[in-house]
Amino acid sequence: MSSEQPASPVSPADFIRQRITADRAAGRHGGAVVTRFPPEPNGYLHIGHAKSICLNFGVAEEFGGRCFLRFDDTNPLREDETFVQAIREDVAWLGFDWGDRLTHASDYFERLHACAVELIRRGLAYVDHLSAEQIREYRGTLTAPGRESPYRARSVEENLELFERMRRGEFAEGECVLRARIDMASGNINLRDPTLYRIRKVAHQRTGEAWCIYPMYDFAHTLSDAFEGITHSLCTLEFEDHRPLYDWLLDQLDLPHRPQQIEFSRLNLAFTVTSKRKLSQLVERGIVAGWDDPRMPTLAGMRRRGYPPEAVREFIRRVGVTKKENTIEMGALESAVREHLNVHAERRLAVQRPLKIVLENWPDGQTETVSLPNHPADPARGSREVIFGRELYIEADDFMEDPPRKFHRLKPGGEVRLRGAFIIRCDEMIRDETGQVVELRCSYDPETRSGASGADRKVKGTIHWVHAASAIPVELRLYDRLFSAADPDGQGDYLAALNPESLVTLTGALGEPALAALGPGETVQLERAGYFTRDAASATGVLVLNRTVTLRDSWARLEAAAR
């Protein structure tokens, strides 16, 4: 990226961009814009993180600045290199490049430790031997001030010695912590002597056994921002009450740079949960098939389901950046996905629940090909040849023995057009021993081939089909929303809101042969059925297609009722 500072966008679209524009106009930070996306490597990223990714990387790009991808790896009890790799893949999938700005909080462990020592020397931090439960008790409440720890008055020399002993591993986990000495009567609980360091006697995924004390998030995050020259530290609103501590730390230490924290509302999405704890429970209890299960709101799950990154970014753009908390309808995300795929996904034929038809006036053993456009709105995509013959399969739902008056598909004695081919008439029904219709005997009108002269005879219905002998078996996974309530957390137990129909697997589906050429992660529209993506993680020998999104928003009424 060029080091020259381009002109700011003409019309900043939100308060953060307005703030950056004003800072640049005032010459603050020398006109530089440096942001960061700081995930904790203790789980997979979800749709809420996508907003932060797009905002941090987006404003840096717009203003000719830089954005760091920094892993906040300060809690080795919960972190794993698997999550690090997954996060890198997600950020890259969304279309952003951190270049040489991949960092970790653990890169700064020595510098962070030195800052903690400096706070002790300045009388601004102390080693506390209260238990975690006692610290919570002493902290007070929102309406009552806290009480000072009996260890708060320790001398600088004693605290320096105790902190060094903490580093050497002489104390057990939970035996003591390092706390800032601020104000136990503050109206902001975050300023009531917050913990800066705690003991964790487990190996770190990057530093191994080198450390047994680790900085808390607020401490490490603030100072890492200063070390990296971050100009605008963009956080969600839950960190607004933490900003006084952020500023206090910057005020007490001689740091090379002073960043500023700005908060924005998080992305809350209806019909889902984004709590890492709850997402972990879904995985650990086997309710979903891993972090990348296509029903999960994780970016890995959305990628596997077939959501295009362009659609996710467009959804984030439409949501916008505000300070007002609200909940976005799931339909808004699905609409962005549907709009993108409608333009970019090619069309194919498949039947989900096959019903056999035999064209009795078609010669035995004879086949023809019909030409179908790959995309009806884009002739440049070309066409493909599909085999047509005596025995075909149609969708079972496209036939009714005793249909309602406005049923315009196939019925006894009725006619429909087969997509791209001929008009057919249902002449006879074949039943099994239970009376179920298992086959239809039909006839076709040879004068009605699509595209041929004389093919202008009209019927009200057009249905899709596949050729029986050339069709390939397909496993269709019909993914839907994981929860049936707009606010799963509002149900008391969020698991009580699980949607029992969130996955329906159809193992008997059939598709046209061209589907076999789909690459992993490639998406097509199965005509009249929805958009489907070839599963990138399936180990079965059968072609597995995941339903990405339906052709229409069938949940719109539920969402309207929820509002």
C-alpha positions as CSV (number, residue, x, y, z in Angstrom):
1,M,0.0,0.0,0.0
2,S,1.3,3.5,-0.9
3,S,2.8,5.5,1.9
4,E,1.3,8.7,0.5
5,Q,-1.8,9.9,2.2
6,P,-4.7,10.1,-0.3
7,A,-7.6,12.5,0.1
8,S,-10.2,11.4,2.6
9,P,-13.5,10.1,1.3
10,V,-15.7,13.0,0.2
11,S,-18.8,12.0,2.3
12,P,-17.9,10.0,5.4
13,A,-20.7,7.5,5.9
14,D,-20.6,7.1,9.6
15,F,-19.3,8.7,12.8
16,I,-16.1,6.8,12.9
17,R,-15.1,7.9,9.4
18,Q,-16.2,11.5,10.3
19,R,-14.0,11.3,13.3
20,I,-11.0,10.1,11.3
21,T,-11.6,12.8,8.7
22,A,-11.6,15.5,11.5
23,D,-8.4,14.0,13.0
24,R,-6.6,14.2,9.7
25,A,-7.8,17.7,9.1
26,A,-6.4,18.7,12.5
27,G,-3.1,17.0,11.8
28,R,-3.6,14.5,14.7
29,H,-1.2,11.5,14.5
30,G,0.5,13.3,11.7
31,G,-2.5,12.5,9.5
32,A,-1.8,8.7,9.8
33,V,-4.5,6.1,10.1
34,V,-3.5,2.9,11.8
35,T,-6.1,0.3,13.0
36,R,-6.0,-3.3,14.2
37,F,-8.2,-6.3,14.4
38,P,-7.3,-8.1,17.6
39,P,-9.1,-11.5,17.9
40,E,-8.5,-13.9,20.7
41,P,-7.4,-17.3,19.3
42,N,-9.9,-19.3,21.5
43,G,-12.6,-20.0,18.9
44,Y,-13.6,-19.4,15.3
45,L,-14.7,-16.0,14.1
46,H,-18.4,-15.3,13.6
47,I,-20.5,-12.8,11.7
48,G,-20.1,-10.2,14.5
49,H,-16.3,-10.3,13.9
50,A,-16.9,-9.7,10.2
51,K,-18.2,-6.2,11.1
52,S,-15.0,-5.4,13.0
53,I,-12.8,-6.9,10.3
54,C,-14.5,-4.9,7.5
55,L,-14.5,-1.7,9.6
56,N,-10.8,-1.9,10.7
57,F,-9.4,-3.0,7.4
58,G,-11.9,-0.9,5.5
59,V,-11.1,2.5,7.0
60,A,-7.4,1.8,6.8
61,E,-7.7,1.1,3.1
62,E,-10.0,4.1,2.5
63,F,-7.6,6.5,4.2
64,G,-4.4,5.1,2.9
65,G,-3.4,3.7,6.2
66,R,-2.4,0.3,7.7
67,C,-4.3,-2.4,9.7
68,F,-2.7,-4.9,11.9
69,L,-4.0,-8.5,12.5
70,R,-3.0,-9.0,16.1
71,F,-3.7,-12.1,18.1
72,D,-4.5,-11.5,21.7
73,D,-2.9,-14.7,22.9
74,T,-2.7,-13.9,26.6
75,N,-4.7,-16.9,28.0
76,P,-3.0,-20.2,27.1
77,L,-5.7,-22.2,28.9
78,R,-8.2,-21.5,26.1
79,E,-6.1,-20.8,23.0
80,D,-4.9,-23.1,20.3
81,E,-2.9,-22.8,17.1
82,T,-5.8,-24.3,15.2
83,F,-7.8,-21.2,16.0
84,V,-5.0,-19.0,14.8
85,Q,-4.9,-20.6,11.4
86,A,-8.7,-20.5,11.1
87,I,-8.8,-16.8,11.9
88,R,-6.1,-16.1,9.3
89,E,-8.1,-18.0,6.7
90,D,-11.3,-16.1,7.6
91,V,-9.8,-12.7,7.3
92,A,-8.2,-13.6,4.0
93,W,-11.5,-15.1,2.7
94,L,-13.2,-11.8,3.4
95,G,-10.7,-10.2,1.1
96,F,-8.3,-8.4,3.4
97,D,-4.5,-8.6,3.5
98,W,-2.5,-7.7,6.6
99,G,0.8,-7.9,4.7
100,D,3.7,-7.8,7.2
101,R,1.5,-6.6,10.0
102,L,0.7,-10.0,11.6
103,T,1.5,-9.7,15.3
104,H,0.7,-11.3,18.6
105,A,0.4,-10.0,22.1
106,S,3.0,-12.6,23.0
107,D,5.5,-10.7,20.8
108,Y,5.4,-8.0,23.5
109,F,5.5,-10.1,26.7
110,E,8.9,-8.7,27.8
111,R,7.8,-5.1,27.1
112,L,4.5,-5.7,28.8
113,H,6.3,-7.1,31.8
114,A,8.6,-4.1,31.9
115,C,5.6,-1.8,31.9
116,A,4.1,-3.7,34.8
117,V,7.4,-3.3,36.7
118,E,7.4,0.4,36.0
119,L,3.8,0.7,37.4
120,I,5.0,-1.0,40.6
121,R,8.0,1.3,40.8
122,R,5.7,4.3,40.5
123,G,3.5,3.0,43.3
124,L,0.7,2.3,40.9
125,A,0.5,-1.5,41.1
126,Y,0.7,-4.1,43.9
127,V,0.7,-7.9,44.4
128,D,-2.5,-9.0,46.0
129,H,-2.9,-12.3,47.8
130,L,-6.7,-12.1,48.1
131,S,-8.5,-15.0,46.4
132,A,-10.5,-14.4,43.2
133,E,-13.7,-14.7,45.3
134,Q,-12.4,-12.2,47.9
135,I,-11.4,-9.7,45.1
136,R,-14.9,-9.9,43.8
137,E,-16.3,-9.3,47.3
138,Y,-14.0,-6.4,48.0
139,R,-14.7,-4.8,44.6
140,G,-18.2,-3.7,45.7
141,T,-21.3,-3.2,43.5
142,L,-22.7,-0.7,41.1
143,T,-24.3,1.1,44.1
144,A,-21.7,0.4,46.8
145,P,-18.0,1.4,46.7
146,G,-15.3,-1.2,47.0
147,R,-12.9,-1.9,49.9
148,E,-9.2,-1.7,49.8
149,S,-7.3,-5.0,49.9
150,P,-5.2,-5.5,53.1
151,Y,-2.3,-6.0,50.8
152,R,-2.7,-2.7,49.0
153,A,-0.3,-0.8,51.2
154,R,2.7,-3.0,50.5
155,S,5.9,-1.1,49.7
156,V,7.3,-0.8,46.2
157,E,10.3,-3.0,47.2
158,E,8.1,-5.8,48.5
159,N,5.8,-5.6,45.4
160,L,8.8,-5.8,43.1
161,E,10.2,-8.8,44.9
162,L,6.8,-10.6,44.9
163,F,6.1,-9.9,41.3
164,E,9.5,-11.3,40.4
165,R,8.7,-14.4,42.4
166,M,5.4,-14.7,40.5
167,R,7.4,-14.7,37.3
168,R,9.8,-17.4,38.6
169,G,6.8,-19.6,39.3
170,E,7.1,-19.6,43.1
171,F,3.4,-19.2,43.6
172,A,0.5,-21.5,42.7
173,E,-2.2,-20.5,40.3
174,G,-4.7,-18.2,42.0
175,E,-2.4,-17.6,45.0
176,C,-1.8,-14.0,44.0
177,V,-2.3,-11.5,41.2
178,L,-0.8,-8.1,40.2
179,R,-3.4,-5.3,40.5
180,A,-3.4,-1.6,39.5
181,R,-3.7,0.8,42.4
182,I,-6.4,3.3,41.2
183,D,-9.6,4.0,43.1
184,M,-11.7,1.5,45.0
185,A,-14.4,4.1,45.4
186,S,-14.7,4.8,41.7
187,G,-18.1,4.8,40.1
188,N,-16.6,2.8,37.3
189,I,-15.9,-0.8,38.6
190,N,-13.2,-1.2,36.0
191,L,-11.1,1.4,37.9
192,R,-11.4,-0.4,41.2
193,D,-7.9,-1.8,41.2
194,P,-8.2,-4.1,38.2
195,T,-6.1,-7.2,37.8
196,L,-3.1,-6.7,35.4
197,Y,-1.4,-10.1,35.7
198,R,-2.4,-13.6,36.8
199,I,-0.6,-16.9,37.1
200,R,-1.2,-19.6,34.5
201,K,1.1,-22.7,34.8
202,V,0.4,-24.1,31.3
203,A,2.5,-24.0,28.2
204,H,1.8,-21.2,25.7
205,Q,1.4,-22.2,22.1
206,R,4.1,-19.7,21.0
207,T,6.3,-19.1,24.0
208,G,6.2,-22.6,25.5
209,E,7.3,-22.6,29.2
210,A,9.0,-19.2,29.1
211,W,6.2,-17.6,31.1
212,C,3.9,-18.6,33.9
213,I,2.3,-15.1,34.4
214,Y,0.2,-13.6,31.7
215,P,-1.2,-10.1,31.3
216,M,-5.0,-9.4,31.4
217,Y,-6.7,-8.3,28.2
218,D,-7.2,-4.6,29.1
219,F,-3.5,-4.3,30.0
220,A,-2.1,-6.1,27.0
221,H,-4.5,-4.6,24.5
222,T,-3.9,-1.0,25.5
223,L,-0.2,-1.3,25.5
224,S,0.0,-3.3,22.3
225,D,-2.0,-0.5,20.6
226,A,0.6,2.0,21.9
227,F,3.5,-0.2,20.8
228,E,2.1,-0.6,17.2
229,G,1.3,3.0,16.7
230,I,-2.5,2.5,16.5
231,T,-4.3,5.7,15.9
232,H,-7.9,4.6,16.2
233,S,-8.6,1.6,18.4
234,L,-12.1,0.6,17.3
235,C,-14.0,-1.5,19.8
236,T,-17.6,-2.6,20.3
237,L,-19.7,-0.8,22.9
238,E,-19.1,-3.4,25.6
239,F,-15.7,-1.9,26.0
240,E,-17.0,1.7,26.5
241,D,-16.8,1.3,30.3
242,H,-13.2,0.1,29.9
243,R,-12.1,3.2,28.1
244,P,-11.2,5.1,31.4
245,L,-8.8,2.2,32.2
246,Y,-7.4,2.3,28.7
247,D,-6.7,6.0,29.1
248,W,-5.4,5.6,32.7
249,L,-2.8,3.1,31.5
250,L,-1.7,5.5,28.7
251,D,-1.4,8.4,31.2
252,Q,0.8,6.5,33.7
253,L,3.5,5.2,31.4
254,D,6.0,6.7,29.0
255,L,4.9,5.2,25.8
256,P,6.0,5.9,22.2
257,H,2.4,6.6,21.0
258,R,-1.0,7.5,22.4
259,P,-3.9,5.8,20.6
260,Q,-7.6,6.6,21.1
261,Q,-10.4,4.1,21.7
262,I,-13.7,4.6,19.8
263,E,-16.7,2.3,20.4
264,F,-19.4,1.2,18.0
265,S,-22.4,-1.1,18.3
266,R,-21.8,-4.8,17.8
267,L,-23.6,-6.8,15.1
268,N,-26.5,-8.7,16.7
269,L,-28.2,-11.1,14.3
270,A,-31.7,-12.6,14.8
271,F,-32.2,-16.3,15.0
272,T,-28.6,-17.0,16.1
273,V,-26.2,-16.7,19.0
274,T,-22.6,-15.4,18.8
275,S,-21.4,-16.0,22.3
276,K,-18.1,-18.0,22.0
277,R,-19.1,-19.9,25.1
278,K,-22.4,-21.0,23.6
279,L,-20.9,-21.7,20.2
280,S,-18.3,-23.9,21.9
281,Q,-21.1,-25.8,23.7
282,L,-22.9,-26.5,20.4
283,V,-19.7,-28.0,19.1
284,E,-18.7,-29.9,22.3
285,R,-22.1,-31.4,22.8
286,G,-22.3,-32.6,19.2
287,I,-25.4,-30.4,18.4
288,V,-23.5,-29.3,15.3
289,A,-20.8,-31.0,13.3
290,G,-17.9,-28.7,14.2
291,W,-17.1,-25.0,14.1
292,D,-17.6,-25.0,10.3
293,D,-21.0,-26.6,10.4
294,P,-23.0,-24.6,7.8
295,R,-25.7,-23.8,10.4
296,M,-23.2,-22.0,12.5
297,P,-22.8,-18.2,12.4
298,T,-19.0,-18.6,12.1
299,L,-17.3,-17.4,9.0
300,A,-16.0,-20.9,8.4
301,G,-19.6,-22.2,8.5
302,M,-20.8,-19.5,6.1
303,R,-17.9,-20.3,3.8
304,R,-18.7,-24.0,3.8
305,R,-22.4,-23.2,3.3
306,G,-21.5,-21.2,0.2
307,Y,-22.0,-17.6,1.3
308,P,-19.8,-15.5,-1.0
309,P,-17.5,-13.1,0.8
310,E,-18.7,-10.3,-1.4
311,A,-22.2,-10.8,-0.1
312,V,-21.0,-10.8,3.5
313,R,-19.1,-7.6,2.9
314,E,-22.2,-6.0,1.3
315,F,-24.4,-7.1,4.2
316,I,-21.9,-5.4,6.6
317,R,-22.0,-2.2,4.5
318,R,-25.8,-2.1,4.6
319,V,-25.8,-2.6,8.4
320,G,-23.6,0.4,8.8
321,V,-21.7,1.7,11.8
322,T,-23.6,3.4,14.7
323,K,-23.5,3.6,18.4
324,K,-27.1,2.3,18.7
325,E,-27.5,-1.4,19.7
326,N,-30.0,-3.2,17.5
327,T,-30.7,-6.6,16.1
328,I,-30.5,-7.2,12.4
329,E,-32.9,-9.7,10.7
330,M,-31.3,-12.8,9.4
331,G,-33.2,-12.2,6.2
332,A,-31.0,-9.1,5.5
333,L,-27.9,-11.3,5.4
334,E,-29.7,-14.0,3.3
335,S,-31.0,-11.3,0.9
336,A,-27.4,-10.1,0.3
337,V,-26.3,-13.7,-0.4
338,R,-29.3,-14.3,-2.7
339,E,-28.7,-11.1,-4.7
340,H,-25.1,-12.0,-5.3
341,L,-25.8,-15.6,-6.3
342,N,-28.6,-14.7,-8.6
343,V,-26.1,-12.8,-10.7
344,H,-23.1,-15.1,-10.4
345,A,-24.4,-18.7,-9.9
346,E,-25.0,-20.9,-13.0
347,R,-28.2,-22.9,-13.2
348,R,-28.5,-26.7,-13.1
349,L,-31.2,-29.3,-12.8
350,A,-31.8,-31.7,-9.9
351,V,-34.8,-33.3,-8.3
352,Q,-34.9,-33.6,-4.5
353,R,-37.6,-36.3,-4.2
354,P,-37.7,-38.1,-7.6
355,L,-40.9,-39.4,-9.2
356,K,-40.4,-41.5,-12.3
357,I,-42.3,-40.7,-15.5
358,V,-42.3,-42.8,-18.7
359,L,-43.1,-41.1,-22.1
360,E,-44.9,-44.0,-23.7
361,N,-44.9,-42.4,-27.2
362,W,-41.1,-41.9,-27.1
363,P,-39.2,-44.6,-29.0
364,D,-37.4,-47.1,-26.7
365,G,-33.6,-46.6,-26.5
366,Q,-33.7,-43.2,-28.3
367,T,-32.2,-40.1,-26.7
368,E,-31.8,-36.5,-27.7
369,T,-30.1,-33.5,-26.2
370,V,-31.7,-30.3,-25.3
371,S,-29.7,-27.1,-24.9
372,L,-30.2,-25.2,-21.6
373,P,-28.6,-21.8,-20.8
374,N,-26.1,-21.7,-18.0
375,H,-27.6,-18.4,-16.9
376,P,-30.8,-17.1,-18.5
377,A,-30.0,-13.5,-17.9
378,D,-26.4,-13.7,-19.2
379,P,-26.0,-15.3,-22.7
380,A,-22.3,-14.9,-22.4
381,R,-22.3,-17.8,-20.0
382,G,-23.2,-20.1,-22.8
383,S,-25.3,-23.2,-22.7
384,R,-25.0,-26.9,-22.0
385,E,-26.4,-30.0,-23.6
386,V,-28.7,-32.2,-21.4
387,I,-29.8,-35.7,-22.4
388,F,-33.5,-36.2,-22.8
389,G,-35.3,-39.6,-23.3
390,R,-38.1,-41.9,-22.6
391,E,-37.6,-42.3,-18.8
392,L,-37.3,-39.2,-16.7
393,Y,-37.6,-38.1,-13.1
394,I,-39.6,-35.1,-11.9
395,E,-40.1,-33.6,-8.5
396,A,-42.6,-35.6,-6.5
397,D,-44.2,-32.3,-5.3
398,D,-44.8,-31.4,-9.0
399,F,-47.6,-34.0,-9.2
400,M,-50.9,-34.1,-7.3
401,E,-53.6,-36.7,-7.9
402,D,-56.3,-34.4,-6.5
403,P,-54.9,-30.9,-6.7
404,P,-56.4,-27.6,-5.6
405,R,-57.9,-25.3,-8.3
406,K,-54.8,-23.2,-8.9
407,F,-52.3,-26.0,-9.0
408,H,-50.4,-25.5,-12.3
409,R,-48.2,-28.5,-12.3
410,L,-48.8,-32.1,-13.3
411,K,-52.1,-33.8,-12.5
412,P,-54.1,-36.7,-14.1
413,G,-55.0,-35.7,-17.6
414,G,-53.1,-32.4,-17.2
415,E,-50.2,-30.9,-19.1
416,V,-47.0,-29.1,-18.2
417,R,-43.9,-28.2,-20.1
418,L,-40.6,-29.8,-19.1
419,R,-38.0,-27.2,-18.8
420,G,-36.3,-26.6,-22.1
421,A,-38.0,-29.6,-23.7
422,F,-41.6,-30.6,-24.6
423,I,-45.1,-30.4,-23.2
424,I,-46.2,-33.6,-21.7
425,R,-49.6,-35.0,-20.5
426,C,-50.2,-37.4,-17.6
427,D,-52.2,-40.4,-18.9
428,E,-51.9,-43.0,-16.2
429,M,-50.7,-43.5,-12.6
430,I,-48.8,-46.6,-11.4
431,R,-49.2,-47.5,-7.7
432,D,-47.3,-49.7,-5.4
433,E,-48.9,-52.3,-3.0
434,T,-49.8,-49.5,-0.5
435,G,-51.6,-47.4,-3.1
436,Q,-48.8,-44.9,-3.3
437,V,-48.2,-43.4,-6.8
438,V,-44.7,-44.4,-7.8
439,E,-44.7,-43.8,-11.5
440,L,-46.5,-41.8,-14.1
441,R,-47.2,-42.9,-17.7
442,C,-47.2,-39.8,-19.9
443,S,-47.1,-38.8,-23.5
444,Y,-45.3,-35.9,-25.1
445,D,-46.2,-33.5,-27.9
446,P,-43.4,-33.6,-30.4
447,E,-44.5,-30.3,-31.9
448,T,-43.8,-28.4,-28.7
449,R,-40.0,-28.6,-28.3
450,S,-38.7,-25.4,-26.8
451,G,-37.1,-23.1,-29.3
452,A,-38.6,-25.0,-32.3
453,S,-41.2,-23.6,-34.7
454,G,-44.6,-24.5,-33.5
455,A,-43.5,-24.6,-29.9
456,D,-45.7,-21.6,-29.0
457,R,-48.6,-23.7,-27.6
458,K,-49.0,-22.5,-24.0
459,V,-49.5,-24.3,-20.8
460,K,-49.6,-22.8,-17.4
461,G,-46.9,-24.8,-15.7
462,T,-43.2,-25.5,-16.4
463,I,-41.3,-28.0,-14.2
464,H,-37.8,-29.3,-14.1
465,W,-36.6,-32.9,-14.6
466,V,-33.6,-35.2,-15.1
467,H,-32.9,-38.0,-17.5
468,A,-33.2,-41.3,-15.6
469,A,-30.3,-43.2,-17.2
470,S,-27.8,-40.3,-17.1
471,A,-28.7,-38.7,-13.8
472,I,-26.2,-38.9,-11.0
473,P,-26.9,-39.5,-7.3
474,V,-26.7,-36.5,-5.1
475,E,-26.9,-36.0,-1.4
476,L,-28.7,-32.7,-0.7
477,R,-28.3,-31.2,2.8
478,L,-31.1,-28.7,3.3
479,Y,-29.6,-26.4,5.9
480,D,-31.9,-23.9,7.6
481,R,-31.6,-21.6,10.6
482,L,-30.2,-23.3,13.7
483,F,-32.8,-21.6,16.0
484,S,-36.5,-21.2,15.5
485,A,-36.7,-18.1,17.8
486,A,-35.5,-14.7,16.8
487,D,-33.9,-14.2,20.2
488,P,-32.7,-17.7,21.4
489,D,-31.2,-16.1,24.6
490,G,-34.6,-14.8,25.5
491,Q,-36.0,-18.3,25.8
492,G,-34.2,-18.9,29.2
493,D,-32.3,-21.9,27.9
494,Y,-31.1,-21.0,24.4
495,L,-30.9,-24.7,23.5
496,A,-34.7,-24.9,23.9
497,A,-35.0,-22.7,20.8
498,L,-33.1,-25.1,18.6
499,N,-34.8,-25.7,15.2
500,P,-35.4,-29.4,14.8
501,E,-35.6,-28.9,11.0
502,S,-32.3,-27.0,10.8
503,L,-30.8,-29.9,8.7
504,V,-32.8,-32.3,6.5
505,T,-30.7,-34.7,4.5
506,L,-32.0,-36.1,1.2
507,T,-30.0,-39.1,0.1
508,G,-32.2,-40.1,-2.9
509,A,-31.8,-36.9,-5.0
510,L,-30.8,-37.0,-8.6
511,G,-29.0,-34.4,-10.6
512,E,-27.9,-33.7,-14.2
513,P,-24.4,-35.0,-15.0
514,A,-22.9,-31.5,-15.2
515,L,-23.1,-31.3,-11.4
516,A,-20.2,-33.7,-11.1
517,A,-17.9,-31.0,-12.5
518,L,-18.5,-28.7,-9.6
519,G,-15.4,-28.0,-7.5
520,P,-15.5,-27.9,-3.7
521,G,-17.1,-24.7,-2.6
522,E,-18.6,-23.9,-6.0
523,T,-22.2,-22.8,-6.0
524,V,-25.0,-23.2,-8.5
525,Q,-28.7,-22.6,-8.5
526,L,-30.7,-25.8,-8.7
527,E,-33.7,-24.5,-10.6
528,R,-36.8,-24.0,-8.6
529,A,-35.0,-25.4,-5.5
530,G,-32.4,-22.9,-4.3
531,Y,-28.7,-22.2,-4.3
532,F,-26.5,-25.2,-3.5
533,T,-22.7,-25.4,-2.9
534,R,-20.6,-28.5,-3.2
535,D,-19.5,-29.4,0.3
536,A,-15.8,-28.9,0.7
537,A,-15.4,-31.1,3.8
538,S,-17.4,-34.2,2.8
539,A,-15.5,-37.5,2.8
540,T,-18.2,-39.6,1.2
541,G,-18.0,-40.8,-2.3
542,V,-21.4,-39.3,-3.2
543,L,-21.7,-35.7,-4.4
544,V,-22.8,-33.7,-1.4
545,L,-24.5,-30.3,-2.0
546,N,-25.3,-27.9,0.8
547,R,-28.2,-25.6,0.5
548,T,-26.8,-22.1,0.7
549,V,-30.0,-20.2,0.6
550,T,-33.5,-20.7,-0.7
551,L,-34.8,-18.8,-3.7
552,R,-37.2,-16.8,-1.5
553,D,-37.2,-15.7,2.1
554,S,-39.6,-18.2,3.6
555,W,-38.9,-16.8,7.1
556,A,-40.1,-13.2,6.4
557,R,-43.4,-13.7,8.2
558,L,-41.7,-15.1,11.3
559,E,-39.4,-12.2,11.4
560,A,-42.2,-9.8,11.0
561,A,-44.1,-11.4,13.8
562,A,-41.0,-11.3,16.0
563,R,-40.7,-7.6,15.4
